[in-house]
């Protein structure tokens, strides 16, 4: 029995996982960075957003494997989730660094 529609290529499922967790980490970053600038969360927004997304992805895969009867956890899904979150962190860091450089040039 299939779980969903046919995907265009073999690892499309992993690309989808990475994309979802990219957006998830980005959302966490936006939430953390909107706090008071002196708070722990705002100062560490990139690291915490990536960490929370990775931990959430691992916990979800573990729970699928152990708690839900008709679902199976997959360590490759957890790896794809982590890759998407890490990519978001890298791109956020790059974007913020580039933006700061532009502001300092007159």
Steps between C-alpha positions, in 0.01 A plus 500: 500500500636844401502791743456776245517604137776403259797735529699621197833346613628248754608737777229766453365410843832603658504829308148571629611420858798734464283777358246476779768511769673788319177699537454372857848622606443830323173549691676427831772749408246772426322432829822505704649805330187712564558481876675769698850528353668433835316173563674162478266391220564807283878480549504131402210498254677319216651226715182443701274492194717236334536301823125502571416394144753214508384376841136522396569302181684226687230478767226478235675216317558317829135541598384376158708187548403428859155644570300494177394162368460577128804728465871427486782729601788536258847622596543631144194721555660629821821565307308687227316701768834591658652593166212737426533666842879533467465646150257758639751593771781538248292713265372719785857553623617583145207736439550684829876531438440634150238744626731630774779552243265705282394716794859578597602607148422863433 
